Each structure stands twice: as C-alpha cells, then as structure tokens.
C-alpha cells in the first residue's frame, strides 16, 4: 500500500508537470529524503543560518571557494574563483573568476555578481553577517573594500593581515553563496536588495534550484539546466519533514524514501539485518549544549551554572538514548578541528552539584524554563536535565516549540535555558571561538544574533580580545595552543554547558552511493549521489 509520504511526493512531482510511476519505490533519478526541516526560515544566503537551510544552500549556490565532497580533507578548492593572490602586507586578496559558470536564470556568473553578493550580505546585516564583518567590512566601507574592477576580477581589502586560510575558509560558509545580482535587484522591494523574494526563491549557479517549498512540510529541488558541471544522476531531490524516527524507519523499510536522517539509536538497531537497508556513520562538527541567559539573575550566578553542569548526566545519556549518535564532548571546538580540546572536566556528581548550589546566592534553586525544539533526542536530553536538575531542588519546566520558534526566542534573548545544537560554518577554529567566546558589544541594540555569547547576554571583553588575537596569529602551533587555553577558560567560566558531539547515523537504501553528510564542517551534497 502506498504511504502518505509517497503520495505527497508524487503529488508534488505531478504538480511540476512530470510523470512518475505510482508505486512506493522511488524512481531511479529521484532522491527522497526524510529529515527535520522545521528550522528553515529562508533560502537567502545572506540570511540563512540554520542546519536544514544550509543543506539546500550548498546544492543551490556556488561560492568563490568550496569543498570537494569526495575529498573534504583536501580543504577549500577553487569554485567560482579559479585563482587568487595575496598582497605582501596580507591585507588584499585578488580573485580571478572562472569561466563558464551559469546561474539558473541563464546569465553567466561574473565578478560583479560576487561583489554584489558579498556587499549585500554586509549591508543587510542579517544573523550570519559577522562571518564577513569580522574582516573589517562594514555597511559604510563595502563600496571601497569589496570591489570588482571588471567582470573577471574581485578584490577584497581586509582591515588586518589575517591568515589566508582563515579568510578563504570563511568564504565557504553559506553566506559566501553568490546570487544573480540582476534577478535579485529585479525583485527588490523598499531597498531590500531582493531579500524578501530570495527567502523563497533561489537564483544560484549550483547543480539544483528550489522549485517548491512548503514550510514545515517539504522542499523540492530540480536540476539547474544551466549547471556547468557534470549532470547529477539525481534529477530531482525531495526533502520531506518527518519528525518521528519510527515513521522514518518504517518508510525506509518500505522503500518509500531513500534516506532517513533522524533515526533514534533504537531504530538504527532495529534496522540491523533488514534487507536492502544500510546505516552510514559520520562524525559531524555539531555540538549539543545548553546555555544560561545572563539576563536572568539566578542563572548569572557562576555557582548556579556550575551546579547545573555537575548535575548533568553526560555518560548516562550517551550510553543510553544517545548511544552511537553522540559522544561526550565539553569544549567549543569539535574533534578534528585544529586546537580541539578533548578534556572533560565535568561528570555527573550530585553531591558536588549540591555543594556548588549551596555556595551560590540561590541555595534553594528556583524555577527554570528550558527552551527546547520538538525533536526526539533534544526532548530526551531536556527530560534528563529536568530530572537531574530537579534533584537539586530546581523547578524545571520545558518550553517546547518548532526549530524556528525556539531560535526566535533564543535570538531575542528571551529564554532561561536554551537547549540546542551548533555546527561550524567553516573549517577554522574561529568559526566556533568567534561565537562561543566573542561578544564585543553586549547591548540589546547590538543585535548580534549570530553570536551565542551575545544571545546569552554574556559580557566578555577580555575573552573577546583573546579570541581576536588567536584569529590573526600566523604561527600555527602558537595559534593551536591559544585556542586550547581559551577553551579551558571557557569551560570553567562560561554559561555554556557543552555536552556532546554528534555522530550522524543515516539510514538509507543499500543502492544509495556517495551520500556524504558533510563531515565536521559543511552540508550534504546531493549532486554526487547515485543509486
């Protein structure tokens, strides 16, 4: 019997004018994925800053430099830029654009589009803008510091001589996606440079284009007919929002979907030995953490936060409902990153937790609300915290919402405790140091929603200076040690309880090949997949 999901997928396909067979198995040229995509808020690369949105962006927008999904360890590679040169003072990077890259609109990509896209990201000043503004670009100076003197050349003028790898790694982030400037401006409204239109429409030069998006339901991508590279085997990609692991497992077993991306450990175990199905493990850079809003008087007490960290059952969770999918990790740089710290100074110790709370200004604890996304593993973690923190005497309430709802509350600094995940935007240590340990302006007016320290109202001028110093250090060994010391300090004094690093377990049909989730630093690449 055909499942509801397949009916929805076929209906979407028919709506696009294509004929597909009416049966449960997915067509050979179509990739059907079950994933939680309720965090998608926009497809505009200048604004997108969520996990599921990054997956879409990677397949739609090309960048000046990017990663080869089949050789992630090789680091950044030429993409829209065929080459680059750095000035003697280390402050000017000149890119030469590659020929033959075409937008889905039929226009060839030029340096003018790159100039427009990067300037636009700074001018719009959306959540991820800090990835570019950290190099000194501002709305006031972008016309002089991001310049395309002709259609083949782009020049970036930095405020300091940063390590070249740091700058180029940053340009691999979602915000580095290059949009068709003419299409964006043709749909601009009230000076928004096409932002409202690009939230739901895509005009990139990548292998796919979005043709339909139903928030909290599905995303449908078709081939970009103008794509310069080899034509992908998967001519259509459908990503369906399916919240429950059990439902994803059932549909994978029946052949209704090709890939299930949110399976619980129990359902992974249940798929062992199932004919036609395989599990692929991949260490990701995603960290699971909780953070305490420093605007809340009780949670601004360091001893209260220490007590909460000591009253967290890290091993108990990783050995039970997170088994095989999250490993205990307590520093802001994930394993595989330069300077990653594997020290775990906190373990579940209720006696020590109660002693720390007794030394605080709130020995009786008090009410705490945990803001948590309605996703199985996060709810399980939240309920574990509710249980163990309750043993401290804290009255813990869970405030549950969609990914978008909880993010909105978090970015508005309206939470008590936020329970969530964070993944690196680019493969340089500053990607996480620059958000967990950097907050140069703690005022509400700063609106630095891309910085986790700011979201938690954590004022850290000295740590911010240390983070900046590490970002410009060119001695690799010295820079590595600077990040290790920064993480040790962060572990002791920060309002962040970093708990786990993700091991992603994706279930898929045994015929699916080259499904690369992206390793520690990037997103999934649909164009290399075959089946």
NUKOLDO-841961 format. One record per residue (C-alpha): x negated, y, z; residue number from 1. Coordinates in steps of 0.5 Angstrom, whole numbers, m for minus. Last residue first. Example, Ala and Ser with C-alpha at 12.3 -4.5 7.8 and 13.67 -1.06 7.14 Angstrom:
BEGIN
((m27,m2,14),2)
((m25,m9,16),1)
***
This chain:
BEGIN
((m43,10,m14),531)
((m48,16,m15),530)
((m49,22,m10),529)
((m55,27,m13),528)
((m50,32,m14),527)
((m46,32,m7),526)
((m52,35,m3),525)
((m50,35,5),524)
((m53,41,9),523)
((m60,43,11),522)
((m65,43,17),521)
((m65,37,21),520)
((m64,32,16),519)
((m59,34,10),518)
((m53,29,10),517)
((m56,25,5),516)
((m52,20,1),515)
((m56,17,m4),514)
((m52,11,m6),513)
((m45,10,m5),512)
((m43,2,m7),511)
((m43,0,0),510)
((m37,4,2),509)
((m39,9,7),508)
((m40,10,14),507)
((m44,16,17),506)
((m48,16,23),505)
((m51,22,25),504)
((m56,22,30),503)
((m55,29,34),502)
((m59,32,39),501)
((m56,32,46),500)
((m55,36,53),499)
((m57,44,52),498)
((m54,47,58),497)
((m55,54,57),496)
((m55,60,62),495)
((m62,61,61),494)
((m67,61,67),493)
((m71,54,67),492)
((m70,51,61),491)
((m71,58,57),490)
((m78,58,61),489)
((m80,51,58),488)
((m77,53,51),487)
((m81,59,51),486)
((m88,56,53),485)
((m86,50,48),484)
((m85,56,43),483)
((m92,60,44),482)
((m95,53,44),481)
((m93,52,37),480)
((m95,59,35),479)
((m102,58,38),478)
((m103,52,34),477)
((m100,55,27),476)
((m104,62,28),475)
((m100,66,24),474)
((m96,69,30),473)
((m91,74,27),472)
((m85,70,29),471)
((m88,68,36),470)
((m89,75,38),469)
((m81,76,36),468)
((m79,71,41),467)
((m84,74,47),466)
((m81,80,46),465)
((m74,77,46),464)
((m76,74,53),463)
((m78,80,56),462)
((m71,84,54),461)
((m67,78,56),460)
((m59,81,57),459)
((m55,74,57),458)
((m48,77,55),457)
((m46,69,53),456)
((m45,71,45),455)
((m51,75,46),454)
((m55,69,47),453)
((m52,65,42),452)
((m54,71,37),451)
((m50,71,30),450)
((m44,75,34),449)
((m49,81,35),448)
((m43,85,36),447)
((m48,91,38),446)
((m42,95,41),445)
((m41,90,46),444)
((m48,92,49),443)
((m53,86,50),442)
((m58,89,45),441)
((m65,86,44),440)
((m62,79,45),439)
((m67,73,43),438)
((m68,66,46),437)
((m62,62,44),436)
((m61,66,37),435)
((m68,67,35),434)
((m71,61,38),433)
((m66,57,34),432)
((m68,59,27),431)
((m75,62,30),430)
((m78,55,30),429)
((m77,54,22),428)
((m73,49,18),427)
((m67,54,16),426)
((m60,55,19),425)
((m61,50,25),424)
((m55,47,28),423)
((m51,49,34),422)
((m46,45,37),421)
((m40,47,42),420)
((m38,47,49),419)
((m37,54,51),418)
((m36,56,59),417)
((m32,62,61),416)
((m30,64,54),415)
((m28,71,52),414)
((m35,73,49),413)
((m31,75,42),412)
((m36,70,39),411)
((m34,65,43),410)
((m26,66,43),409)
((m27,66,35),408)
((m31,60,35),407)
((m26,56,39),406)
((m20,58,35),405)
((m24,57,28),404)
((m26,50,31),403)
((m19,48,33),402)
((m17,49,40),401)
((m17,46,47),400)
((m18,50,54),399)
((m20,45,59),398)
((m19,47,66),397)
((m25,46,72),396)
((m23,47,79),395)
((m30,47,82),394)
((m31,43,88),393)
((m38,40,86),392)
((m34,33,85),391)
((m30,37,80),390)
((m37,39,76),389)
((m37,31,75),388)
((m30,30,72),387)
((m29,36,68),386)
((m36,35,65),385)
((m34,28,63),384)
((m28,31,60),383)
((m31,36,56),382)
((m36,31,54),381)
((m30,26,51),380)
((m27,32,48),379)
((m33,34,45),378)
((m34,27,42),377)
((m26,27,40),376)
((m26,34,37),375)
((m21,39,39),374)
((m26,44,40),373)
((m28,46,47),372)
((m27,52,51),371)
((m29,50,59),370)
((m25,54,64),369)
((m28,55,71),368)
((m24,56,77),367)
((m28,56,84),366)
((m35,54,87),365)
((m34,53,94),364)
((m42,55,95),363)
((m41,62,91),362)
((m46,66,92),361)
((m51,61,91),360)
((m55,57,96),359)
((m50,52,97),358)
((m49,51,89),357)
((m56,49,89),356)
((m55,44,95),355)
((m49,41,91),354)
((m53,40,85),353)
((m59,37,88),352)
((m54,32,92),351)
((m50,31,85),350)
((m56,29,81),349)
((m55,27,74),348)
((m62,29,70),347)
((m65,36,69),346)
((m72,37,67),345)
((m72,33,60),344)
((m79,35,56),343)
((m78,33,49),342)
((m81,40,47),341)
((m80,42,39),340)
((m86,46,37),339)
((m86,45,30),338)
((m79,42,29),337)
((m78,34,28),336)
((m74,34,35),335)
((m69,40,36),334)
((m72,46,38),333)
((m67,49,44),332)
((m69,44,49),331)
((m65,39,53),330)
((m65,33,49),329)
((m61,26,51),328)
((m60,22,44),327)
((m53,23,41),326)
((m50,18,36),325)
((m52,11,38),324)
((m48,11,44),323)
((m44,18,45),322)
((m38,14,49),321)
((m43,10,53),320)
((m51,11,54),319)
((m51,18,52),318)
((m45,20,57),317)
((m48,16,63),316)
((m55,19,61),315)
((m53,26,61),314)
((m49,26,67),313)
((m48,34,68),312)
((m48,36,76),311)
((m55,38,75),310)
((m54,43,70),309)
((m48,45,73),308)
((m52,46,80),307)
((m57,50,76),306)
((m51,55,73),305)
((m49,56,80),304)
((m56,58,82),303)
((m57,63,77),302)
((m51,67,79),301)
((m48,70,72),300)
((m43,64,72),299)
((m40,67,78),298)
((m39,74,76),297)
((m37,72,69),296)
((m40,77,64),295)
((m46,72,64),294)
((m41,67,60),293)
((m44,60,61),292)
((m46,56,56),291)
((m45,48,54),290)
((m50,44,49),289)
((m50,39,43),288)
((m55,40,39),287)
((m55,39,31),286)
((m62,38,28),285)
((m60,31,25),284)
((m63,24,25),283)
((m60,20,20),282)
((m56,13,21),281)
((m53,10,15),280)
((m47,5,16),279)
((m45,0,11),278)
((m38,m2,8),277)
((m36,m7,3),276)
((m35,m13,7),275)
((m34,m11,15),274)
((m40,m14,18),273)
((m41,m8,23),272)
((m35,m4,22),271)
((m32,m4,29),270)
((m39,m2,32),269)
((m38,4,28),268)
((m31,5,31),267)
((m33,4,38),266)
((m39,9,37),265)
((m34,14,34),264)
((m34,16,27),263)
((m34,23,24),262)
((m37,23,17),261)
((m33,17,14),260)
((m35,17,6),259)
((m32,13,0),258)
((m24,14,2),257)
((m18,10,1),256)
((m22,4,0),255)
((m18,0,6),254)
((m24,m1,11),253)
((m26,7,9),252)
((m18,9,11),251)
((m18,5,17),250)
((m25,8,20),249)
((m23,15,18),248)
((m16,14,22),247)
((m19,11,28),246)
((m24,17,28),245)
((m19,22,28),244)
((m19,29,26),243)
((m18,28,18),242)
((m19,34,14),241)
((m20,32,7),240)
((m26,33,3),239)
((m25,32,m5),238)
((m31,32,m10),237)
((m30,31,m17),236)
((m35,30,m23),235)
((m39,25,m18),234)
((m44,23,m23),233)
((m48,30,m23),232)
((m50,33,m30),231)
((m57,34,m30),230)
((m59,41,m28),229)
((m57,48,m32),228)
((m50,48,m29),227)
((m45,52,m34),226)
((m39,47,m33),225)
((m39,47,m25),224)
((m37,41,m23),223)
((m30,40,m19),222)
((m29,42,m12),221)
((m23,40,m8),220)
((m23,42,0),219)
((m18,39,4),218)
((m13,40,10),217)
((m15,45,16),216)
((m15,51,11),215)
((m12,49,4),214)
((m18,50,m1),213)
((m18,49,m9),212)
((m22,50,m15),211)
((m29,50,m11),210)
((m35,50,m16),209)
((m40,45,m17),208)
((m47,44,m19),207)
((m50,51,m17),206)
((m49,57,m20),205)
((m45,61,m16),204)
((m38,64,m17),203)
((m34,61,m11),202)
((m26,63,m9),201)
((m23,63,m2),200)
((m27,68,2),199)
((m30,71,m4),198)
((m24,75,m5),197)
((m24,78,1),196)
((m32,79,1),195)
((m31,82,m6),194)
((m36,88,m5),193)
((m32,90,1),192)
((m31,97,m2),191)
((m24,98,m1),190)
((m23,92,m5),189)
((m28,88,m9),188)
((m25,83,m15),187)
((m29,86,m21),186)
((m35,87,m16),185)
((m36,80,m14),184)
((m35,78,m21),183)
((m40,82,m24),182)
((m45,81,m18),181)
((m45,73,m19),180)
((m47,70,m12),179)
((m54,68,m10),178)
((m54,64,m4),177)
((m59,66,1),176)
((m54,67,7),175)
((m53,59,7),174)
((m60,59,9),173)
((m66,57,4),172)
((m68,64,5),171)
((m70,63,12),170)
((m75,58,10),169)
((m78,63,5),168)
((m79,68,10),167)
((m82,64,16),166)
((m87,60,10),165)
((m90,67,8),164)
((m92,68,16),163)
((m89,75,17),162)
((m93,81,15),161)
((m88,87,18),160)
((m83,91,16),159)
((m82,87,10),158)
((m81,89,2),157)
((m78,84,m2),156)
((m79,85,m10),155)
((m74,81,m15),154)
((m77,81,m22),153)
((m74,78,m28),152)
((m68,82,m29),151)
((m72,89,m28),150)
((m74,93,m22),149)
((m70,88,m18),148)
((m71,92,m11),147)
((m70,90,m4),146)
((m73,95,1),145)
((m71,101,m2),144)
((m64,100,m3),143)
((m64,96,3),142)
((m66,102,7),141)
((m60,104,11),140)
((m56,98,11),139)
((m62,95,14),138)
((m68,90,12),137)
((m73,90,18),136)
((m75,82,17),135)
((m70,80,23),134)
((m65,84,18),133)
((m64,77,14),132)
((m63,72,18),131)
((m59,77,23),130)
((m54,78,17),129)
((m51,71,19),128)
((m45,74,23),127)
((m43,79,18),126)
((m47,86,17),125)
((m43,87,10),124)
((m49,91,8),123)
((m54,86,10),122)
((m51,81,6),121)
((m50,86,0),120)
((m57,87,m1),119)
((m58,80,m1),118)
((m53,79,m6),117)
((m54,85,m10),116)
((m62,84,m11),115)
((m61,77,m13),114)
((m56,79,m18),113)
((m60,84,m21),112)
((m66,78,m21),111)
((m62,75,m26),110)
((m57,69,m26),109)
((m54,68,m33),108)
((m47,69,m34),107)
((m42,64,m36),106)
((m37,65,m30),105)
((m40,58,m27),104)
((m46,62,m26),103)
((m52,60,m30),102)
((m59,58,m29),101)
((m63,58,m36),100)
((m69,62,m34),99)
((m73,62,m27),98)
((m74,69,m24),97)
((m81,72,m22),96)
((m81,73,m14),95)
((m85,79,m11),94)
((m86,79,m4),93)
((m89,85,0),92)
((m91,85,7),91)
((m97,81,7),90)
((m102,86,7),89)
((m105,83,1),88)
((m99,82,m3),87)
((m95,76,m3),86)
((m93,73,m10),85)
((m87,68,m12),84)
((m86,63,m17),83)
((m80,60,m21),82)
((m74,64,m17),81)
((m67,61,m18),80)
((m70,54,m15),79)
((m77,54,m13),78)
((m78,49,m7),77)
((m78,49,0),76)
((m81,43,5),75)
((m84,37,2),74)
((m80,33,8),73)
((m74,34,5),72)
((m75,30,m1),71)
((m69,27,m4),70)
((m65,33,m2),69)
((m70,37,m6),68)
((m70,44,m1),67)
((m69,51,m4),66)
((m72,57,m6),65)
((m69,63,m9),64)
((m62,60,m8),63)
((m57,56,m11),62)
((m49,57,m9),61)
((m44,51,m10),60)
((m47,45,m7),59)
((m50,48,m1),58)
((m44,53,0),57)
((m39,47,1),56)
((m44,43,6),55)
((m45,50,10),54)
((m37,51,10),53)
((m37,45,14),52)
((m42,47,19),51)
((m40,54,20),50)
((m44,61,19),49)
((m40,63,12),48)
((m41,71,12),47)
((m46,73,6),46)
((m45,66,3),45)
((m37,68,2),44)
((m34,61,3),43)
((m30,63,9),42)
((m27,61,15),41)
((m28,53,15),40)
((m28,50,22),39)
((m22,46,21),38)
((m27,42,17),37)
((m27,35,20),36)
((m29,30,15),35)
((m26,24,11),34)
((m30,24,4),33)
((m27,22,m3),32)
((m32,22,m9),31)
((m30,22,m16),30)
((m33,19,m22),29)
((m32,12,m20),28)
((m25,13,m18),27)
((m23,12,m11),26)
((m19,5,m9),25)
((m12,6,m7),24)
((m8,6,m13),23)
((m5,11,m18),22)
((m10,12,m23),21)
((m12,19,m25),20)
((m10,24,m30),19)
((m13,31,m29),18)
((m9,37,m30),17)
((m11,40,m23),16)
((m5,39,m20),15)
((m6,32,m22),14)
((m12,32,m18),13)
((m9,35,m12),12)
((m3,30,m12),11)
((m8,24,m13),10)
((m12,27,m6),9)
((m5,27,m2),8)
((m3,21,m4),7)
((m10,18,m3),6)
((m9,21,4),5)
((m2,18,5),4)
((m4,11,4),3)
((m3,7,m2),2)
((0,0,0),1)
***
